[in-house]
Each structure stands twice: as structure tokens, then as C-alpha cells.
Amino acid sequence: MTHPADLPYPVPEPHEWADEPDVETARALDEALVEVDAGRSVICVGEDAFDVLLEALATNPGRSTRAS
């Protein structure tokens, strides 16, 4: 595999690969992040919601990802 720095074009960071979430998903994500920041548990109602939450936590390294 070629190293990204060797390519003749810019390679986006992994967090830039995903499309922006739809309005409902963005709202749910914002609410979940408030709960996580407050130290409470977050319940995801499906794999897609869980994937979105994980992606948001991964792209915001300053946030706590500690499970409680």
C-alpha cells in the first residue's frame, strides 16, 4: 500500500470520509454526547446509531469515552 504522504493528491483524515448525518441523527448524537459528558449512560437503539456515536467520539478526542 502506498503511504498517503506519497500520493500526488491530498488524502482526507478518516473523520472526513463520512457524510454529515441527517437532522434527526445529528440531534440524537448531540443529546447522547451531552449524556456522555455528564457521565451518564447512552443507549443506542440500533447498530447505525451506535456507529454514529462511536464515530463522533472518535473524532472528538477531548471527550470522555469512559464506559460507566
Secondary structure, DSSP 8 states (H G I E B T S, - for coil): ---GGGSSS----GGGSS----HHHHHHHHHHHHHHHTT-----SSHHHHHHHHHHHHH-TTS-----
